Amino acid sequence: MFTLYMRWDAERELTPGDIQFILSPQDALNMASIFYELDYLEYDHNNRILPHSVPKRREGIYHQFATQPYKRKRLAEYDGLYDEVKWNLEHGWMVGVNTQENWDHFRNPFYFDDDSNLIYDCFMDTYGDGFQEAVRQIYEYSLSEHQGRKPSPTVKEHYSDAPIQHVQAGNTINSEAAGRLLAAGGIYNANSEEFRQTAEQLGGDALKGYDGFLNHTSGIMVAAASLLVIRNPMAAEELTSYLGKYKKAHVLLHDVNVSNLNYVRRDRAEYAVLRDEFNSSVRPTFLKSLTDHPDALSTFDSNNLLRLADGKVPFGWQVHHKIPLDDSGTNALDNLILIQNSPYHSALSKTQAIISKDLPYNASTNVLWPSPNGVIYPVEK
């Protein structure tokens, strides 16, 4: 079962082999929103949360689909406990662990290599050094408590680009565009029947878009599911939508540029230098540059505009590299975009991880790469 630990408790209670099952801060926060009470209004003077401790566990919740996760209050409202847990997770003062689930490339940023050395490889890393350093200190303490016996190499699960199988009833992604995306996926996978069933489940105009695409003779292909590798690469210039996945639901992103990219996975030492530069100076500079941008003024309230002016990320958003540092991307400001974390950044990062997860460092491959246009995504009008 998912469990939150304060850092000093994790040092005493986790075995060295448990460290690989520590979740990324964002995934840990998502799970904590299900299994723990993060609403400060649920506590009173007789039942208050102690300083420097984890929140109380929700009663009767034994799996992640048993209840709806707690959602943070509106950005303009105070939500101290939720924000404190989020901060603690991002800085490594608190960690979330689930040793009952298989290791997952997207959710578990640490693994043990063939020599049983602990490796940190958080794709699209948006966290500061504090998180990684804290987890390594937890590991070193646990290792010393277990006579220095290193665990076995991580057993990694391998994922296939399966057709879309899960749909949330009542989701608004039922447009003709979504139907066309599903049709493209069905053609590529030679599994049109199952993709058509998904279009039927989505309802609305999705089925109309699906059938219309199959009857269309222009030969234009579009992105579907996890950005399927399209048979006709020249069509990439015509792609403006992307269908991603977030928590088993489907997320349709408009105004997305899809380009042919020779993805060369960057040497880790060079990557680390660029990441440090981004964390220390580039990210705050980029955020400050958005303070008076029309898209920022129409999207954020006064509190978050003040955060931008201070070089801080608005709550629930991330600064994203359009072409990632993991490849040939740079810290140039025109390569950055401020993107809403849930669901857009999460869905996009998962797809990008799928594309590159089997690529060794210093190796290359040609891929179709999605990135939103503009400097803020999505923009509130």
VOPAGU-2260 file (C-alpha; in pm, 1 decimal, decimal comma):
REM VOPAGU-2260
SITE   aa  ch    i         X         Y         Z
SITE  MET   A    0       0,0       0,0       0,0
SITE  PHE   A    1     113,0     355,7     -65,5
SITE  THR   A    2     274,3     513,6     239,8
SITE  LEU   A    3     411,0     858,6     318,2
SITE  TYR   A    4     723,6     887,4     532,6
SITE  MET   A    5     900,3    1183,8     678,4
SITE  ARG   A    6    1263,9    1166,1     575,6
SITE  TRP   A    7    1394,5    1058,4     918,0
SITE  ASP   A    8    1128,7     785,5     942,0
SITE  ALA   A    9    1215,3     659,2     594,5
SITE  GLU   A   10    1579,1     619,8     699,3
SITE  ARG   A   11    1478,7     384,4     979,3
SITE  GLU   A   12    1191,7     195,5     818,1
SITE  LEU   A   13    1286,5     146,1     452,4
SITE  THR   A   14    1520,2    -130,5     341,8
SITE  PRO   A   15    1779,5     -52,9      71,6
SITE  GLY   A   16    1565,7    -238,8    -182,9
SITE  ASP   A   17    1264,2     -20,7    -102,4
SITE  ILE   A   18    1437,6     292,0    -233,7
SITE  GLN   A   19    1366,4     200,8    -598,0
SITE  PHE   A   20     993,3     222,3    -520,4
SITE  ILE   A   21    1004,0     582,9    -402,5
SITE  LEU   A   22     770,8     777,9    -630,3
SITE  SER   A   23     846,6    1105,7    -801,6
SITE  PRO   A   24     720,4    1404,1    -597,9
SITE  GLN   A   25     427,4    1462,8    -833,6
SITE  ASP   A   26     317,0    1099,0    -835,5
SITE  ALA   A   27     356,0    1083,1    -458,0
SITE  LEU   A   28     137,0    1392,6    -422,7
SITE  ASN   A   29    -126,6    1237,8    -648,7
SITE  MET   A   30    -133,8     921,6    -437,7
SITE  ALA   A   31    -128,5    1115,9    -110,7
SITE  SER   A   32    -438,5    1301,5    -231,5
SITE  ILE   A   33    -615,9     965,4    -234,0
SITE  PHE   A   34    -482,6     787,5      74,7
SITE  TYR   A   35    -423,8    1082,8     310,2
SITE  GLU   A   36    -637,5    1370,2     433,3
SITE  LEU   A   37    -482,8    1681,5     276,2
SITE  ASP   A   38    -767,2    1924,1     348,3
SITE  TYR   A   39    -669,2    2132,5     651,3
SITE  LEU   A   40   -1040,1    2200,2     718,1
SITE  GLU   A   41   -1081,4    1834,9     820,5
SITE  TYR   A   42    -863,8    1896,8    1126,8
SITE  ASP   A   43    -968,5    2076,2    1446,1
SITE  HIS   A   44    -803,5    2161,2    1778,4
SITE  ASN   A   45    -880,7    1811,1    1907,3
SITE  ASN   A   46    -749,6    1642,9    1595,5
SITE  ARG   A   47    -471,5    1859,7    1466,6
SITE  ILE   A   48    -173,6    1752,7    1260,3
SITE  LEU   A   49     155,0    1770,4    1445,3
SITE  PRO   A   50     438,5    1978,0    1296,8
SITE  HIS   A   51     689,1    1783,9    1086,3
SITE  SER   A   52     464,6    1479,0    1050,0
SITE  VAL   A   53     260,7    1315,0     776,6
SITE  PRO   A   54    -114,4    1385,9     756,1
SITE  LYS   A   55    -361,2    1131,1     887,4
SITE  ARG   A   56    -453,8     842,5     659,8
SITE  ARG   A   57    -807,6     835,4     521,3
SITE  GLU   A   58   -1016,1     563,3     680,1
SITE  GLY   A   59   -1138,4     271,4     470,6
SITE  ILE   A   60    -925,8     354,3     163,8
SITE  TYR   A   61    -727,2      48,4      60,6
SITE  HIS   A   62    -672,0     102,8    -313,4
SITE  GLN   A   63    -634,8     406,0    -537,1
SITE  PHE   A   64    -974,1     372,0    -706,7
SITE  ALA   A   65   -1171,7     359,9    -381,6
SITE  THR   A   66   -1235,0     734,4    -370,5
SITE  GLN   A   67   -1182,4    1060,8    -553,9
SITE  PRO   A   68    -849,1    1233,7    -484,3
SITE  TYR   A   69    -849,2    1557,7    -293,1
SITE  LYS   A   70    -816,5    1856,6    -525,8
SITE  ARG   A   71    -639,2    2169,5    -415,6
SITE  LYS   A   72    -862,4    2467,1    -353,5
SITE  ARG   A   73    -859,3    2748,7    -605,3
SITE  LEU   A   74    -517,1    2905,2    -646,7
SITE  ALA   A   75    -629,6    3228,8    -483,9
SITE  GLU   A   76    -739,6    3041,5    -168,8
SITE  TYR   A   77    -529,8    2926,9     124,2
SITE  ASP   A   78    -466,0    2551,8     129,3
SITE  GLY   A   79    -177,0    2525,1     370,8
SITE  LEU   A   80    -161,0    2151,1     438,9
SITE  TYR   A   81    -174,9    2053,3      71,7
SITE  ASP   A   82      92,9    2308,2     -18,3
SITE  GLU   A   83     312,7    2196,5     272,0
SITE  VAL   A   84     294,9    1830,2     166,6
SITE  LYS   A   85     373,2    1929,2    -192,9
SITE  TRP   A   86     676,7    2132,7     -81,9
SITE  ASN   A   87     803,9    1856,1     146,3
SITE  LEU   A   88     779,2    1598,2    -131,9
SITE  GLU   A   89     955,5    1819,6    -385,1
SITE  HIS   A   90    1243,9    1886,3    -145,5
SITE  GLY   A   91    1279,8    1534,7      -8,0
SITE  TRP   A   92    1163,4    1606,0     347,2
SITE  MET   A   93     882,4    1360,6     279,9
SITE  VAL   A   94     873,1    1064,1      39,0
SITE  GLY   A   95     594,9     845,0     -95,9
SITE  VAL   A   96     657,6     472,3    -139,6
SITE  ASN   A   97     456,8     179,5    -272,0
SITE  THR   A   98     649,0    -148,3    -253,7
SITE  GLN   A   99     346,0    -352,1    -363,4
SITE  GLU   A  100     350,7    -216,7    -719,5
SITE  ASN   A  101     596,0    -313,5    -993,4
SITE  TRP   A  102     875,4     -66,5   -1065,8
SITE  ASP   A  103     756,3     185,3   -1323,7
SITE  HIS   A  104     980,0     392,4   -1553,5
SITE  PHE   A  105     741,0     687,9   -1543,9
SITE  ARG   A  106     675,2     696,4   -1169,1
SITE  ASN   A  107     991,7     567,1   -1002,7
SITE  PRO   A  108    1292,5     792,1   -1071,3
SITE  PHE   A  109    1544,1     565,4    -894,5
SITE  TYR   A  110    1660,8     218,9    -992,7
SITE  PHE   A  111    1949,4     -21,3    -927,5
SITE  ASP   A  112    2172,6     -94,2   -1227,1
SITE  ASP   A  113    2339,5    -426,4   -1309,4
SITE  ASP   A  114    2607,4    -353,0   -1049,0
SITE  SER   A  115    2340,1    -270,3    -787,3
SITE  ASN   A  116    2436,1      98,2    -785,5
SITE  LEU   A  117    2152,5     342,7    -718,2
SITE  ILE   A  118    2081,0     547,8   -1033,2
SITE  TYR   A  119    1864,3     859,7   -1058,7
SITE  ASP   A  120    1705,9     894,3   -1402,4
SITE  CYS   A  121    1395,6    1109,0   -1376,8
SITE  PHE   A  122    1290,3    1180,8   -1733,7
SITE  MET   A  123    1179,7    1542,0   -1791,5
SITE  ASP   A  124    1318,0    1616,5   -1442,7
SITE  THR   A  125    1153,5    1928,6   -1302,2
SITE  TYR   A  126    1269,0    1883,0    -943,5
SITE  GLY   A  127    1556,3    2050,4    -766,2
SITE  ASP   A  128    1866,4    1875,9    -638,2
SITE  GLY   A  129    1718,9    1855,3    -288,8
SITE  PHE   A  130    1488,1    1566,0    -374,6
SITE  GLN   A  131    1761,4    1351,0    -526,7
SITE  GLU   A  132    2010,4    1428,4    -250,5
SITE  ALA   A  133    1757,2    1351,7      23,2
SITE  VAL   A  134    1669,6    1012,8    -125,9
SITE  ARG   A  135    2038,1     924,8    -160,6
SITE  GLN   A  136    2091,0    1010,1     205,8
SITE  ILE   A  137    1795,4     788,8     299,2
SITE  TYR   A  138    1952,7     509,3      96,0
SITE  GLU   A  139    2297,9     550,4     251,3
SITE  TYR   A  140    2151,9     543,2     601,5
SITE  SER   A  141    1941,0     235,4     523,5
SITE  LEU   A  142    2238,6      64,1     360,7
SITE  SER   A  143    2452,5     117,0     669,0
SITE  GLU   A  144    2173,0     -25,0     886,0
SITE  HIS   A  145    2172,6    -340,4     670,7
SITE  GLN   A  146    2547,6    -409,5     686,7
SITE  GLY   A  147    2610,8    -250,1     346,3
SITE  ARG   A  148    2431,3    -526,2     152,6
SITE  LYS   A  149    2319,7    -380,6    -178,8
SITE  PRO   A  150    1988,8    -499,1    -327,8
SITE  SER   A  151    1953,1    -686,8    -655,4
SITE  PRO   A  152    1926,7    -493,7    -984,4
SITE  THR   A  153    1585,1    -345,1   -1050,0
SITE  VAL   A  154    1341,1    -562,5   -1243,1
SITE  LYS   A  155    1209,6    -325,8   -1507,9
SITE  GLU   A  156     871,0    -362,5   -1671,6
SITE  HIS   A  157     859,3    -317,6   -2047,8
SITE  TYR   A  158     564,8    -141,3   -2202,9
SITE  SER   A  159     418,9    -172,8   -2549,8
SITE  ASP   A  160     237,4      91,0   -2747,1
SITE  ALA   A  161    -100,1     -72,3   -2696,2
SITE  PRO   A  162    -416,1      72,7   -2844,9
SITE  ILE   A  163    -632,9     288,6   -2627,1
SITE  GLN   A  164    -833,2      68,4   -2393,0
SITE  HIS   A  165    -959,2     284,9   -2110,0
SITE  VAL   A  166   -1210,0     566,3   -2140,6
SITE  GLN   A  167   -1368,7     773,8   -1868,1
SITE  ALA   A  168   -1742,1     793,0   -1904,3
SITE  GLY   A  169   -1865,5    1147,7   -1930,9
SITE  ASN   A  170   -1530,8    1286,8   -2045,6
SITE  THR   A  171   -1559,2    1582,6   -2279,3
SITE  ILE   A  172   -1306,0    1441,5   -2524,9
SITE  ASN   A  173   -1569,5    1339,9   -2776,1
SITE  SER   A  174   -1501,6    1576,9   -3064,0
SITE  GLU   A  175   -1450,0    1491,2   -3429,3
SITE  ALA   A  176   -1078,9    1561,5   -3377,4
SITE  ALA   A  177   -1059,9    1288,8   -3112,3
SITE  GLY   A  178   -1238,4    1050,4   -3347,8
SITE  ARG   A  179    -987,4    1121,4   -3623,9
SITE  LEU   A  180    -701,1    1054,1   -3384,2
SITE  LEU   A  181    -852,1     720,0   -3289,3
SITE  ALA   A  182    -897,1     628,2   -3654,6
SITE  ALA   A  183    -530,4     694,7   -3723,1
SITE  GLY   A  184    -435,1     470,0   -3432,7
SITE  GLY   A  185    -660,5     194,3   -3561,9
SITE  ILE   A  186    -505,9     209,9   -3907,9
SITE  TYR   A  187    -152,3     201,7   -3776,1
SITE  ASN   A  188    -215,6     -88,3   -3538,6
SITE  ALA   A  189    -431,7    -282,9   -3784,3
SITE  ASN   A  190    -689,7    -290,5   -3507,9
SITE  SER   A  191    -961,0     -56,1   -3631,4
SITE  GLU   A  192   -1239,8    -245,2   -3456,8
SITE  GLU   A  193   -1110,1    -184,4   -3103,5
SITE  PHE   A  194   -1030,0     179,1   -3176,2
SITE  ARG   A  195   -1380,4     223,2   -3319,3
SITE  GLN   A  196   -1528,3      82,5   -2998,5
SITE  THR   A  197   -1338,6     349,5   -2806,8
SITE  ALA   A  198   -1484,2     617,1   -3035,3
SITE  GLU   A  199   -1831,5     478,4   -2967,5
SITE  GLN   A  200   -1768,9     493,2   -2592,6
SITE  LEU   A  201   -1654,1     853,4   -2614,7
SITE  GLY   A  202   -1984,3     947,0   -2778,0
SITE  GLY   A  203   -2056,7    1294,2   -2909,6
SITE  ASP   A  204   -1895,4    1363,2   -3246,7
SITE  ALA   A  205   -1606,1    1121,8   -3191,1
SITE  LEU   A  206   -1764,9     844,7   -3398,1
SITE  LYS   A  207   -1846,2    1092,1   -3674,2
SITE  GLY   A  208   -1483,3    1202,2   -3683,4
SITE  TYR   A  209   -1366,6     840,2   -3680,3
SITE  ASP   A  210   -1580,6     736,4   -3977,5
SITE  GLY   A  211   -1508,7    1060,1   -4159,7
SITE  PHE   A  212   -1135,7    1002,9   -4135,5
SITE  LEU   A  213   -1161,6     652,5   -4279,3
SITE  ASN   A  214   -1359,0     791,2   -4572,6
SITE  HIS   A  215   -1111,0    1071,5   -4629,7
SITE  THR   A  216    -872,9    1013,9   -4921,9
SITE  SER   A  217    -609,4    1280,9   -4864,6
SITE  GLY   A  218    -375,9    1037,8   -4689,0
SITE  ILE   A  219    -306,4    1275,9   -4401,8
SITE  MET   A  220    -217,3    1089,1   -4082,5
SITE  VAL   A  221    -254,4    1233,9   -3733,0
SITE  ALA   A  222    -109,7    1153,8   -3391,5
SITE  ALA   A  223    -295,1     898,8   -3176,1
SITE  ALA   A  224    -257,8     752,5   -2827,5
SITE  SER   A  225     112,1     774,6   -2735,0
SITE  LEU   A  226     208,2     963,7   -3049,2
SITE  LEU   A  227     224,9     661,0   -3279,0
SITE  VAL   A  228     512,2     667,1   -3525,5
SITE  ILE   A  229     337,5     777,0   -3839,9
SITE  ARG   A  230     401,4     588,8   -4162,9
SITE  ASN   A  231     431,2     905,8   -4368,7
SITE  PRO   A  232     685,6    1133,4   -4193,1
SITE  MET   A  233     608,9    1425,5   -4425,6
SITE  ALA   A  234     265,3    1449,8   -4264,6
SITE  ALA   A  235     420,9    1573,7   -3940,5
SITE  GLU   A  236     405,5    1931,3   -4067,3
SITE  GLU   A  237      25,9    1905,3   -4078,0
SITE  LEU   A  238     -22,6    1777,5   -3722,3
SITE  THR   A  239    -172,4    2028,0   -3478,3
SITE  SER   A  240    -335,3    1795,2   -3221,2
SITE  TYR   A  241    -211,5    1525,3   -2990,2
SITE  LEU   A  242    -405,2    1266,2   -2790,1
SITE  GLY   A  243    -225,2    1179,5   -2469,7
SITE  LYS   A  244    -301,3     976,0   -2161,0
SITE  TYR   A  245    -319,2    1077,8   -1795,3
SITE  LYS   A  246    -428,7     843,1   -1516,8
SITE  LYS   A  247    -600,9     611,2   -1767,5
SITE  ALA   A  248    -802,8     899,9   -1911,4
SITE  HIS   A  249    -739,2    1063,5   -2248,0
SITE  VAL   A  250    -625,1    1421,0   -2292,1
SITE  LEU   A  251    -663,3    1605,9   -2620,6
SITE  LEU   A  252    -409,8    1885,8   -2673,1
SITE  HIS   A  253    -467,2    2140,0   -2948,0
SITE  ASP   A  254    -214,9    2385,7   -3094,2
SITE  VAL   A  255      69,8    2135,1   -3068,8
SITE  ASN   A  256     366,8    2128,6   -3303,5
SITE  VAL   A  257     480,9    1781,2   -3411,0
SITE  SER   A  258     821,9    1774,0   -3575,5
SITE  ASN   A  259    1066,8    1517,7   -3707,7
SITE  LEU   A  260    1349,7    1501,5   -3456,2
SITE  ASN   A  261    1679,1    1314,9   -3457,6
SITE  TYR   A  262    1674,7    1234,9   -3086,1
SITE  VAL   A  263    2031,6    1201,4   -2954,5
SITE  ARG   A  264    2031,0    1108,7   -2586,9
SITE  ARG   A  265    2270,9    1343,2   -2413,9
SITE  ASP   A  266    2569,3    1241,2   -2202,0
SITE  ARG   A  267    2469,3    1250,2   -1832,3
SITE  ALA   A  268    2752,5    1479,2   -1722,9
SITE  GLU   A  269    2657,4    1740,5   -1982,6
SITE  TYR   A  270    2290,5    1696,3   -1894,5
SITE  ALA   A  271    2361,5    1756,1   -1525,6
SITE  VAL   A  272    2541,1    2084,6   -1600,5
SITE  LEU   A  273    2249,5    2211,4   -1808,9
SITE  ARG   A  274    1995,4    2098,8   -1549,7
SITE  ASP   A  275    2182,8    2281,3   -1271,9
SITE  GLU   A  276    2193,6    2595,5   -1487,3
SITE  PHE   A  277    1820,3    2566,1   -1551,1
SITE  ASN   A  278    1732,0    2520,4   -1183,7
SITE  SER   A  279    1956,6    2798,5   -1055,9
SITE  SER   A  280    1909,1    3081,5   -1304,7
SITE  VAL   A  281    1726,4    3003,5   -1629,7
SITE  ARG   A  282    1389,9    2902,0   -1484,3
SITE  PRO   A  283    1347,5    3211,8   -1263,6
SITE  THR   A  284    1461,8    3436,3   -1550,1
SITE  PHE   A  285    1205,4    3279,6   -1783,6
SITE  LEU   A  286     926,2    3312,3   -1527,0
SITE  LYS   A  287    1005,8    3678,5   -1463,4
SITE  SER   A  288     993,8    3742,8   -1838,9
SITE  LEU   A  289     628,4    3630,9   -1842,4
SITE  THR   A  290     506,6    3879,0   -1581,3
SITE  ASP   A  291     358,5    4126,9   -1831,1
SITE  HIS   A  292     287,9    3879,9   -2111,0
SITE  PRO   A  293     -75,6    3903,8   -2232,2
SITE  ASP   A  294    -122,5    3527,3   -2197,5
SITE  ALA   A  295      -6,9    3541,8   -1835,7
SITE  LEU   A  296    -237,6    3833,2   -1755,9
SITE  SER   A  297    -538,2    3643,8   -1893,7
SITE  THR   A  298    -447,2    3310,9   -1730,4
SITE  PHE   A  299    -323,4    3383,5   -1376,9
SITE  ASP   A  300    -468,3    3563,1   -1076,8
SITE  SER   A  301    -283,5    3836,9    -889,8
SITE  ASN   A  302    -115,9    3594,7    -646,7
SITE  ASN   A  303      35,3    3385,6    -923,8
SITE  LEU   A  304     138,2    3695,2   -1118,3
SITE  LEU   A  305     333,9    3797,1    -809,2
SITE  ARG   A  306     495,8    3453,0    -805,2
SITE  LEU   A  307     600,3    3503,2   -1168,2
SITE  ALA   A  308     748,1    3841,4   -1081,4
SITE  ASP   A  309     952,7    3669,0    -808,7
SITE  GLY   A  310    1071,8    3402,0   -1052,5
SITE  LYS   A  311     856,7    3131,7    -891,6
SITE  VAL   A  312     637,9    2873,1   -1064,6
SITE  PRO   A  313     259,3    2920,5   -1021,3
SITE  PHE   A  314      94,4    2644,9    -818,9
SITE  GLY   A  315       2,5    2350,2   -1039,9
SITE  TRP   A  316     230,8    2447,8   -1329,5
SITE  GLN   A  317     575,1    2343,1   -1457,5
SITE  VAL   A  318     839,8    2497,8   -1680,5
SITE  HIS   A  319     886,4    2253,5   -1968,7
SITE  HIS   A  320    1161,2    2225,0   -2231,9
SITE  LYS   A  321    1002,0    2195,5   -2575,9
SITE  ILE   A  322    1308,2    2008,4   -2699,8
SITE  PRO   A  323    1429,0    1833,2   -2383,9
SITE  LEU   A  324    1770,8    1860,5   -2226,4
SITE  ASP   A  325    1775,2    1481,8   -2242,2
SITE  ASP   A  326    1820,0    1535,1   -2618,9
SITE  SER   A  327    1976,6    1835,5   -2790,6
SITE  GLY   A  328    1754,3    2094,1   -2622,8
SITE  THR   A  329    1902,6    2407,0   -2471,1
SITE  ASN   A  330    1814,0    2646,2   -2191,7
SITE  ALA   A  331    1732,4    2921,8   -2441,0
SITE  LEU   A  332    1415,1    3100,9   -2334,0
SITE  ASP   A  333    1243,8    3028,3   -2666,8
SITE  ASN   A  334    1278,6    2655,6   -2588,1
SITE  LEU   A  335    1072,4    2691,7   -2268,7
SITE  ILE   A  336     700,1    2692,7   -2200,4
SITE  LEU   A  337     498,7    2725,9   -1880,0
SITE  ILE   A  338     250,4    2437,7   -1888,7
SITE  GLN   A  339     -25,9    2328,7   -1653,1
SITE  ASN   A  340      88,9    2017,0   -1473,5
SITE  SER   A  341    -236,5    1822,0   -1457,3
SITE  PRO   A  342    -322,6    1684,8   -1701,8
SITE  TYR   A  343    -119,2    1843,8   -1983,4
SITE  HIS   A  344     242,0    1827,1   -1863,3
SITE  SER   A  345     190,5    1481,9   -1713,5
SITE  ALA   A  346      39,5    1344,0   -2035,2
SITE  LEU   A  347     307,2    1503,7   -2252,5
SITE  SER   A  348     595,0    1386,5   -2033,9
SITE  LYS   A  349     462,2    1031,7   -2031,2
SITE  THR   A  350     447,9    1023,0   -2410,1
SITE  GLN   A  351     795,9    1168,4   -2441,8
SITE  ALA   A  352     924,4     907,6   -2197,2
SITE  ILE   A  353     767,3     630,1   -2404,8
SITE  ILE   A  354     941,1     759,3   -2714,9
SITE  SER   A  355    1289,4     766,0   -2561,3
SITE  LYS   A  356    1283,8     514,8   -2273,8
SITE  ASP   A  357    1469,5     237,3   -2459,6
SITE  LEU   A  358    1730,1     468,5   -2611,7
SITE  PRO   A  359    2078,9     430,6   -2454,8
SITE  TYR   A  360    2279,4     738,2   -2362,2
SITE  ASN   A  361    2481,2     883,8   -2654,3
SITE  ALA   A  362    2262,1     688,7   -2901,2
SITE  SER   A  363    2014,0     840,1   -3147,5
SITE  THR   A  364    1688,0     763,7   -3323,7
SITE  ASN   A  365    1445,1     951,1   -3547,6
SITE  VAL   A  366    1111,6    1027,2   -3380,8
SITE  LEU   A  367     809,0    1250,2   -3416,6
SITE  TRP   A  368     820,5    1492,3   -3124,7
SITE  PRO   A  369     521,5    1685,0   -2979,4
SITE  SER   A  370     553,0    2024,8   -2814,5
SITE  PRO   A  371     287,4    2289,7   -2741,9
SITE  ASN   A  372     316,6    2624,9   -2914,9
SITE  GLY   A  373     353,1    2957,2   -2736,8
SITE  VAL   A  374     496,0    3036,7   -2392,6
SITE  ILE   A  375     196,6    2937,0   -2173,3
SITE  TYR   A  376     -23,5    2630,6   -2219,4
SITE  PRO   A  377    -316,7    2631,5   -2199,6
SITE  VAL   A  378    -405,9    2999,5   -2216,3
SITE  GLU   A  379    -720,5    3122,6   -2043,2
SITE  LYS   A  380    -910,9    3358,8   -2268,0
